[in-house]
């Protein structure tokens, strides 16, 4: 009996979720022109990848690794 009640609850829950409709966003944005919706994008940054070899610095061993150097940052563009 409990299994049937749980199953019925799940079916009712899924039915309620499926029957909800999404709000119509077209009507709320219809007064906005397309030019104001145009968002700027970011240009791609220029990055250089450099290998740093392993080294011993006093009593520390620093394992070889890559280092990325940002040569030119990204910027807004239209």
Gaussian input, Z-matrix of N, CA and C with variables (Angstrom, degrees):
# hf/3-21g

backbone

0 1
 N
 C     1     B1
 C     2     B2     1     A1
 N     3     B3     2     A2     1     D1
 C     4     B4     3     A3     2     D2
 C     5     B5     4     A4     3     D3
 N     6     B6     5     A5     4     D4
 C     7     B7     6     A6     5     D5
 C     8     B8     7     A7     6     D6
 N     9     B9     8     A8     7     D7
 C    10    B10     9     A9     8     D8
 C    11    B11    10    A10     9     D9
 N    12    B12    11    A11    10    D10
 C    13    B13    12    A12    11    D11
 C    14    B14    13    A13    12    D12
 N    15    B15    14    A14    13    D13
 C    16    B16    15    A15    14    D14
 C    17    B17    16    A16    15    D15
 N    18    B18    17    A17    16    D16
 C    19    B19    18    A18    17    D17
 C    20    B20    19    A19    18    D18
 N    21    B21    20    A20    19    D19
 C    22    B22    21    A21    20    D20
 C    23    B23    22    A22    21    D21
 N    24    B24    23    A23    22    D22
 C    25    B25    24    A24    23    D23
 C    26    B26    25    A25    24    D24
 N    27    B27    26    A26    25    D25
 C    28    B28    27    A27    26    D26
 C    29    B29    28    A28    27    D27
 N    30    B30    29    A29    28    D28
 C    31    B31    30    A30    29    D29
 C    32    B32    31    A31    30    D30
 N    33    B33    32    A32    31    D31
 C    34    B34    33    A33    32    D32
 C    35    B35    34    A34    33    D33
 N    36    B36    35    A35    34    D34
 C    37    B37    36    A36    35    D35
 C    38    B38    37    A37    36    D36
 N    39    B39    38    A38    37    D37
 C    40    B40    39    A39    38    D38
 C    41    B41    40    A40    39    D39
 N    42    B42    41    A41    40    D40
 C    43    B43    42    A42    41    D41
 C    44    B44    43    A43    42    D42
 N    45    B45    44    A44    43    D43
 C    46    B46    45    A45    44    D44
 C    47    B47    46    A46    45    D45
 N    48    B48    47    A47    46    D46
 C    49    B49    48    A48    47    D47
 C    50    B50    49    A49    48    D48
 N    51    B51    50    A50    49    D49
 C    52    B52    51    A51    50    D50
 C    53    B53    52    A52    51    D51
 N    54    B54    53    A53    52    D52
 C    55    B55    54    A54    53    D53
 C    56    B56    55    A55    54    D54
 N    57    B57    56    A56    55    D55
 C    58    B58    57    A57    56    D56
 C    59    B59    58    A58    57    D57
 N    60    B60    59    A59    58    D58
 C    61    B61    60    A60    59    D59
 C    62    B62    61    A61    60    D60
 N    63    B63    62    A62    61    D61
 C    64    B64    63    A63    62    D62
 C    65    B65    64    A64    63    D63
 N    66    B66    65    A65    64    D64
 C    67    B67    66    A66    65    D65
 C    68    B68    67    A67    66    D66
 N    69    B69    68    A68    67    D67
 C    70    B70    69    A69    68    D68
 C    71    B71    70    A70    69    D69
 N    72    B72    71    A71    70    D70
 C    73    B73    72    A72    71    D71
 C    74    B74    73    A73    72    D72
 N    75    B75    74    A74    73    D73
 C    76    B76    75    A75    74    D74
 C    77    B77    76    A76    75    D75
 N    78    B78    77    A77    76    D76
 C    79    B79    78    A78    77    D77
 C    80    B80    79    A79    78    D78
 N    81    B81    80    A80    79    D79
 C    82    B82    81    A81    80    D80
 C    83    B83    82    A82    81    D81
 N    84    B84    83    A83    82    D82
 C    85    B85    84    A84    83    D83
 C    86    B86    85    A85    84    D84
 N    87    B87    86    A86    85    D85
 C    88    B88    87    A87    86    D86
 C    89    B89    88    A88    87    D87
 N    90    B90    89    A89    88    D88
 C    91    B91    90    A90    89    D89
 C    92    B92    91    A91    90    D90
 N    93    B93    92    A92    91    D91
 C    94    B94    93    A93    92    D92
 C    95    B95    94    A94    93    D93
 N    96    B96    95    A95    94    D94
 C    97    B97    96    A96    95    D95
 C    98    B98    97    A97    96    D96
 N    99    B99    98    A98    97    D97
 C   100   B100    99    A99    98    D98
 C   101   B101   100   A100    99    D99
 N   102   B102   101   A101   100   D100
 C   103   B103   102   A102   101   D101
 C   104   B104   103   A103   102   D102
 N   105   B105   104   A104   103   D103
 C   106   B106   105   A105   104   D104
 C   107   B107   106   A106   105   D105
 N   108   B108   107   A107   106   D106
 C   109   B109   108   A108   107   D107
 C   110   B110   109   A109   108   D108
 N   111   B111   110   A110   109   D109
 C   112   B112   111   A111   110   D110
 C   113   B113   112   A112   111   D111
 N   114   B114   113   A113   112   D112
 C   115   B115   114   A114   113   D113
 C   116   B116   115   A115   114   D114
 N   117   B117   116   A116   115   D115
 C   118   B118   117   A117   116   D116
 C   119   B119   118   A118   117   D117
 N   120   B120   119   A119   118   D118
 C   121   B121   120   A120   119   D119
 C   122   B122   121   A121   120   D120
 N   123   B123   122   A122   121   D121
 C   124   B124   123   A123   122   D122
 C   125   B125   124   A124   123   D123
 N   126   B126   125   A125   124   D124
 C   127   B127   126   A126   125   D125
 C   128   B128   127   A127   126   D126
 N   129   B129   128   A128   127   D127
 C   130   B130   129   A129   128   D128
 C   131   B131   130   A130   129   D129
 N   132   B132   131   A131   130   D130
 C   133   B133   132   A132   131   D131
 C   134   B134   133   A133   132   D132
 N   135   B135   134   A134   133   D133
 C   136   B136   135   A135   134   D134
 C   137   B137   136   A136   135   D135
 N   138   B138   137   A137   136   D136
 C   139   B139   138   A138   137   D137
 C   140   B140   139   A139   138   D138
 N   141   B141   140   A140   139   D139
 C   142   B142   141   A141   140   D140
 C   143   B143   142   A142   141   D141
 N   144   B144   143   A143   142   D142
 C   145   B145   144   A144   143   D143
 C   146   B146   145   A145   144   D144
 N   147   B147   146   A146   145   D145
 C   148   B148   147   A147   146   D146
 C   149   B149   148   A148   147   D147
 N   150   B150   149   A149   148   D148
 C   151   B151   150   A150   149   D149
 C   152   B152   151   A151   150   D150
 N   153   B153   152   A152   151   D151
 C   154   B154   153   A153   152   D152
 C   155   B155   154   A154   153   D153
 N   156   B156   155   A155   154   D154
 C   157   B157   156   A156   155   D155
 C   158   B158   157   A157   156   D156
 N   159   B159   158   A158   157   D157
 C   160   B160   159   A159   158   D158
 C   161   B161   160   A160   159   D159
 N   162   B162   161   A161   160   D160
 C   163   B163   162   A162   161   D161
 C   164   B164   163   A163   162   D162
 N   165   B165   164   A164   163   D163
 C   166   B166   165   A165   164   D164
 C   167   B167   166   A166   165   D165
 N   168   B168   167   A167   166   D166
 C   169   B169   168   A168   167   D167
 C   170   B170   169   A169   168   D168
 N   171   B171   170   A170   169   D169
 C   172   B172   171   A171   170   D170
 C   173   B173   172   A172   171   D171
 N   174   B174   173   A173   172   D172
 C   175   B175   174   A174   173   D173
 C   176   B176   175   A175   174   D174
 N   177   B177   176   A176   175   D175
 C   178   B178   177   A177   176   D176
 C   179   B179   178   A178   177   D177
 N   180   B180   179   A179   178   D178
 C   181   B181   180   A180   179   D179
 C   182   B182   181   A181   180   D180
 N   183   B183   182   A182   181   D181
 C   184   B184   183   A183   182   D182
 C   185   B185   184   A184   183   D183
 N   186   B186   185   A185   184   D184
 C   187   B187   186   A186   185   D185
 C   188   B188   187   A187   186   D186
 N   189   B189   188   A188   187   D187
 C   190   B190   189   A189   188   D188
 C   191   B191   190   A190   189   D189
 N   192   B192   191   A191   190   D190
 C   193   B193   192   A192   191   D191
 C   194   B194   193   A193   192   D192
 N   195   B195   194   A194   193   D193
 C   196   B196   195   A195   194   D194
 C   197   B197   196   A196   195   D195
 N   198   B198   197   A197   196   D196
 C   199   B199   198   A198   197   D197
 C   200   B200   199   A199   198   D198
 N   201   B201   200   A200   199   D199
 C   202   B202   201   A201   200   D200
 C   203   B203   202   A202   201   D201
 N   204   B204   203   A203   202   D202
 C   205   B205   204   A204   203   D203
 C   206   B206   205   A205   204   D204
 N   207   B207   206   A206   205   D205
 C   208   B208   207   A207   206   D206
 C   209   B209   208   A208   207   D207
 N   210   B210   209   A209   208   D208
 C   211   B211   210   A210   209   D209
 C   212   B212   211   A211   210   D210
 N   213   B213   212   A212   211   D211
 C   214   B214   213   A213   212   D212
 C   215   B215   214   A214   213   D213
 N   216   B216   215   A215   214   D214
 C   217   B217   216   A216   215   D215
 C   218   B218   217   A217   216   D216
 N   219   B219   218   A218   217   D217
 C   220   B220   219   A219   218   D218
 C   221   B221   220   A220   219   D219
 N   222   B222   221   A221   220   D220
 C   223   B223   222   A222   221   D221
 C   224   B224   223   A223   222   D222
 N   225   B225   224   A224   223   D223
 C   226   B226   225   A225   224   D224
 C   227   B227   226   A226   225   D225
 N   228   B228   227   A227   226   D226
 C   229   B229   228   A228   227   D227
 C   230   B230   229   A229   228   D228
 N   231   B231   230   A230   229   D229
 C   232   B232   231   A231   230   D230
 C   233   B233   232   A232   231   D231

   B1=1.4536
   B2=1.5247
   B3=1.3522
   B4=1.4655
   B5=1.5218
   B6=1.3333
   B7=1.4668
   B8=1.5202
   B9=1.3201
   B10=1.4649
   B11=1.5253
   B12=1.3318
   B13=1.4593
   B14=1.5247
   B15=1.3264
   B16=1.4662
   B17=1.5179
   B18=1.3211
   B19=1.4633
   B20=1.5291
   B21=1.3153
   B22=1.4665
   B23=1.5312
   B24=1.3375
   B25=1.4589
   B26=1.5164
   B27=1.3198
   B28=1.4637
   B29=1.5226
   B30=1.3311
   B31=1.4616
   B32=1.5273
   B33=1.3297
   B34=1.4655
   B35=1.5262
   B36=1.3301
   B37=1.4586
   B38=1.5176
   B39=1.3314
   B40=1.4659
   B41=1.5232
   B42=1.3141
   B43=1.4562
   B44=1.5268
   B45=1.3245
   B46=1.4595
   B47=1.5245
   B48=1.3256
   B49=1.4737
   B50=1.5223
   B51=1.3115
   B52=1.4567
   B53=1.5187
   B54=1.3137
   B55=1.4519
   B56=1.5176
   B57=1.3275
   B58=1.4605
   B59=1.5218
   B60=1.3054
   B61=1.4618
   B62=1.5103
   B63=1.2926
   B64=1.4612
   B65=1.5232
   B66=1.3335
   B67=1.4582
   B68=1.5244
   B69=1.3046
   B70=1.4544
   B71=1.5218
   B72=1.3147
   B73=1.4542
   B74=1.5238
   B75=1.3255
   B76=1.4653
   B77=1.5205
   B78=1.3428
   B79=1.4556
   B80=1.5227
   B81=1.3373
   B82=1.4580
   B83=1.5186
   B84=1.3329
   B85=1.4563
   B86=1.5231
   B87=1.3245
   B88=1.4573
   B89=1.5225
   B90=1.3319
   B91=1.4562
   B92=1.5264
   B93=1.3299
   B94=1.4622
   B95=1.5194
   B96=1.3135
   B97=1.4644
   B98=1.5176
   B99=1.3115
   B100=1.4561
   B101=1.5244
   B102=1.3194
   B103=1.4670
   B104=1.5206
   B105=1.3322
   B106=1.4604
   B107=1.5233
   B108=1.3355
   B109=1.4639
   B110=1.5240
   B111=1.3251
   B112=1.4566
   B113=1.5278
   B114=1.3081
   B115=1.4587
   B116=1.5286
   B117=1.3261
   B118=1.4671
   B119=1.5217
   B120=1.3058
   B121=1.4546
   B122=1.5205
   B123=1.3217
   B124=1.4600
   B125=1.5135
   B126=1.3257
   B127=1.4587
   B128=1.5265
   B129=1.3101
   B130=1.4583
   B131=1.5294
   B132=1.3418
   B133=1.4611
   B134=1.5262
   B135=1.3204
   B136=1.4606
   B137=1.5289
   B138=1.3332
   B139=1.4572
   B140=1.5214
   B141=1.3202
   B142=1.4632
   B143=1.5162
   B144=1.3363
   B145=1.4575
   B146=1.5286
   B147=1.3360
   B148=1.4711
   B149=1.5302
   B150=1.3336
   B151=1.4553
   B152=1.5281
   B153=1.3300
   B154=1.4627
   B155=1.5223
   B156=1.3488
   B157=1.4688
   B158=1.5281
   B159=1.3372
   B160=1.4657
   B161=1.5252
   B162=1.3329
   B163=1.4657
   B164=1.5220
   B165=1.3054
   B166=1.4555
   B167=1.5143
   B168=1.3259
   B169=1.4550
   B170=1.5312
   B171=1.3329
   B172=1.4659
   B173=1.5166
   B174=1.3271
   B175=1.4636
   B176=1.5308
   B177=1.3430
   B178=1.4676
   B179=1.5243
   B180=1.3247
   B181=1.4572
   B182=1.5209
   B183=1.3273
   B184=1.4619
   B185=1.5135
   B186=1.3305
   B187=1.4556
   B188=1.5270
   B189=1.3335
   B190=1.4561
   B191=1.5158
   B192=1.3376
   B193=1.4574
   B194=1.5267
   B195=1.3191
   B196=1.4546
   B197=1.5163
   B198=1.3226
   B199=1.4517
   B200=1.5240
   B201=1.3192
   B202=1.4554
   B203=1.5148
   B204=1.3326
   B205=1.4590
   B206=1.5189
   B207=1.3086
   B208=1.4561
   B209=1.5227
   B210=1.3471
   B211=1.4563
   B212=1.5215
   B213=1.3239
   B214=1.4548
   B215=1.5211
   B216=1.3236
   B217=1.4644
   B218=1.5276
   B219=1.3117
   B220=1.4561
   B221=1.5270
   B222=1.3121
   B223=1.4543
   B224=1.5184
   B225=1.3143
   B226=1.4572
   B227=1.5124
   B228=1.3130
   B229=1.4546
   B230=1.5144
   B231=1.3109
   B232=1.4736
   B233=1.4951
   A1=110.98
   A2=116.26
   A3=119.44
   A4=110.92
   A5=115.79
   A6=119.58
   A7=110.66
   A8=116.93
   A9=120.29
   A10=109.73
   A11=117.35
   A12=120.73
   A13=110.76
   A14=116.90
   A15=121.10
   A16=109.97
   A17=116.37
   A18=120.84
   A19=110.79
   A20=117.06
   A21=121.13
   A22=110.55
   A23=117.03
   A24=120.82
   A25=111.03
   A26=116.60
   A27=121.12
   A28=110.45
   A29=117.49
   A30=121.36
   A31=110.34
   A32=117.02
   A33=120.17
   A34=111.53
   A35=116.96
   A36=121.06
   A37=111.20
   A38=116.65
   A39=120.58
   A40=110.93
   A41=117.00
   A42=120.49
   A43=110.46
   A44=117.03
   A45=120.48
   A46=110.87
   A47=116.82
   A48=120.29
   A49=111.39
   A50=116.86
   A51=120.87
   A52=111.80
   A53=118.00
   A54=120.03
   A55=112.99
   A56=117.84
   A57=119.94
   A58=109.08
   A59=116.06
   A60=119.82
   A61=109.54
   A62=115.91
   A63=121.15
   A64=108.64
   A65=117.72
   A66=119.55
   A67=110.72
   A68=115.95
   A69=121.76
   A70=108.76
   A71=117.30
   A72=121.53
   A73=112.00
   A74=116.96
   A75=120.39
   A76=111.23
   A77=116.79
   A78=119.80
   A79=111.95
   A80=117.49
   A81=119.49
   A82=112.38
   A83=118.18
   A84=121.15
   A85=112.22
   A86=117.23
   A87=118.99
   A88=112.11
   A89=118.11
   A90=119.90
   A91=112.38
   A92=117.12
   A93=121.19
   A94=108.16
   A95=116.20
   A96=119.04
   A97=109.86
   A98=115.79
   A99=120.40
   A100=111.89
   A101=118.70
   A102=121.05
   A103=112.00
   A104=118.10
   A105=119.63
   A106=111.55
   A107=117.85
   A108=120.96
   A109=112.20
   A110=117.21
   A111=120.87
   A112=108.92
   A113=116.38
   A114=121.24
   A115=109.12
   A116=117.73
   A117=119.30
   A118=110.18
   A119=116.19
   A120=119.83
   A121=109.12
   A122=115.55
   A123=121.12
   A124=109.84
   A125=116.11
   A126=119.85
   A127=108.37
   A128=116.07
   A129=120.75
   A130=109.87
   A131=117.99
   A132=119.50
   A133=110.70
   A134=116.85
   A135=121.50
   A136=107.28
   A137=114.91
   A138=121.52
   A139=108.80
   A140=116.00
   A141=121.68
   A142=107.83
   A143=116.95
   A144=123.56
   A145=108.14
   A146=116.18
   A147=121.72
   A148=108.93
   A149=116.51
   A150=121.44
   A151=109.34
   A152=116.39
   A153=122.16
   A154=106.48
   A155=117.68
   A156=119.55
   A157=111.31
   A158=114.65
   A159=119.41
   A160=110.16
   A161=115.35
   A162=118.51
   A163=109.37
   A164=114.66
   A165=122.17
   A166=107.17
   A167=115.79
   A168=122.24
   A169=107.48
   A170=115.63
   A171=120.30
   A172=109.65
   A173=116.92
   A174=120.15
   A175=111.86
   A176=117.30
   A177=121.93
   A178=110.02
   A179=115.42
   A180=121.50
   A181=107.35
   A182=116.61
   A183=121.90
   A184=107.67
   A185=115.14
   A186=121.61
   A187=110.25
   A188=116.81
   A189=121.13
   A190=110.42
   A191=116.48
   A192=120.82
   A193=109.51
   A194=114.60
   A195=120.32
   A196=109.88
   A197=115.02
   A198=122.07
   A199=106.22
   A200=116.40
   A201=120.75
   A202=108.70
   A203=115.20
   A204=121.48
   A205=108.36
   A206=115.83
   A207=121.92
   A208=108.11
   A209=116.67
   A210=121.05
   A211=112.06
   A212=117.49
   A213=121.55
   A214=107.54
   A215=115.44
   A216=119.13
   A217=110.98
   A218=115.69
   A219=119.78
   A220=108.10
   A221=115.88
   A222=120.32
   A223=109.41
   A224=116.27
   A225=121.01
   A226=110.08
   A227=116.44
   A228=121.55
   A229=109.04
   A230=116.76
   A231=121.00
   A232=111.74
   D1=-38.57
   D2=179.03
   D3=-65.64
   D4=-37.95
   D5=-178.90
   D6=-63.45
   D7=-39.25
   D8=179.98
   D9=-67.76
   D10=-39.47
   D11=179.60
   D12=-65.35
   D13=-41.21
   D14=178.27
   D15=-65.27
   D16=-44.11
   D17=179.63
   D18=-62.18
   D19=-42.89
   D20=178.25
   D21=-62.86
   D22=-40.16
   D23=179.02
   D24=-63.24
   D25=-43.69
   D26=179.55
   D27=-63.63
   D28=-43.73
   D29=179.64
   D30=-62.78
   D31=-44.54
   D32=178.71
   D33=-63.66
   D34=-40.18
   D35=178.87
   D36=-63.40
   D37=-46.86
   D38=-179.96
   D39=-64.81
   D40=-37.12
   D41=178.60
   D42=-65.87
   D43=-40.92
   D44=178.99
   D45=-65.58
   D46=-39.78
   D47=178.91
   D48=-66.83
   D49=-38.54
   D50=-177.29
   D51=-73.14
   D52=-26.81
   D53=-176.43
   D54=-82.81
   D55=-13.10
   D56=178.10
   D57=-70.85
   D58=135.86
   D59=179.62
   D60=-102.96
   D61=152.29
   D62=178.00
   D63=-78.13
   D64=145.34
   D65=179.12
   D66=-67.31
   D67=149.41
   D68=-179.94
   D69=-81.68
   D70=105.39
   D71=-178.36
   D72=-81.60
   D73=-17.62
   D74=-179.99
   D75=-60.19
   D76=-45.00
   D77=-175.41
   D78=-68.81
   D79=-32.36
   D80=-178.71
   D81=-76.83
   D82=-21.92
   D83=-178.71
   D84=-107.72
   D85=6.41
   D86=-175.69
   D87=-67.70
   D88=-25.70
   D89=-179.16
   D90=-79.54
   D91=-12.34
   D92=-179.97
   D93=-89.69
   D94=130.77
   D95=179.26
   D96=-76.10
   D97=161.86
   D98=-177.92
   D99=-67.07
   D100=-30.02
   D101=-179.53
   D102=-65.02
   D103=-34.04
   D104=-179.93
   D105=-77.47
   D106=-18.10
   D107=177.08
   D108=-81.34
   D109=-14.29
   D110=-177.04
   D111=-71.87
   D112=117.06
   D113=-178.93
   D114=-100.56
   D115=144.90
   D116=176.46
   D117=-70.06
   D118=157.38
   D119=177.11
   D120=-115.87
   D121=166.33
   D122=-179.89
   D123=-96.79
   D124=137.02
   D125=174.02
   D126=-76.01
   D127=158.50
   D128=-178.08
   D129=-77.98
   D130=134.35
   D131=178.53
   D132=-73.64
   D133=155.91
   D134=176.11
   D135=-99.63
   D136=120.94
   D137=-175.37
   D138=-125.63
   D139=137.77
   D140=177.28
   D141=-112.90
   D142=132.90
   D143=-179.34
   D144=-101.71
   D145=123.44
   D146=-176.55
   D147=-124.30
   D148=133.42
   D149=176.35
   D150=-84.89
   D151=125.95
   D152=175.84
   D153=-104.30
   D154=115.02
   D155=-176.79
   D156=-69.31
   D157=159.36
   D158=178.32
   D159=-64.47
   D160=149.68
   D161=179.76
   D162=-154.11
   D163=162.02
   D164=175.67
   D165=-110.66
   D166=124.08
   D167=-178.73
   D168=-120.63
   D169=95.72
   D170=-175.96
   D171=66.84
   D172=-117.96
   D173=178.54
   D174=-101.65
   D175=18.77
   D176=179.77
   D177=-113.97
   D178=136.34
   D179=172.35
   D180=-103.59
   D181=120.69
   D182=178.93
   D183=-106.59
   D184=114.79
   D185=-176.83
   D186=-69.12
   D187=148.81
   D188=177.60
   D189=-61.05
   D190=141.91
   D191=-176.48
   D192=-157.95
   D193=165.63
   D194=174.64
   D195=-89.51
   D196=147.30
   D197=174.63
   D198=-126.79
   D199=132.51
   D200=179.11
   D201=-104.10
   D202=127.02
   D203=-178.39
   D204=-109.24
   D205=125.12
   D206=179.72
   D207=-83.51
   D208=107.74
   D209=-178.42
   D210=-87.02
   D211=-35.87
   D212=178.09
   D213=-145.40
   D214=125.29
   D215=-178.40
   D216=-75.39
   D217=165.79
   D218=175.79
   D219=-77.48
   D220=158.27
   D221=179.66
   D222=-144.71
   D223=160.86
   D224=178.02
   D225=-72.68
   D226=142.07
   D227=179.74
   D228=-144.24
   D229=150.35
   D230=178.20
   D231=-102.28

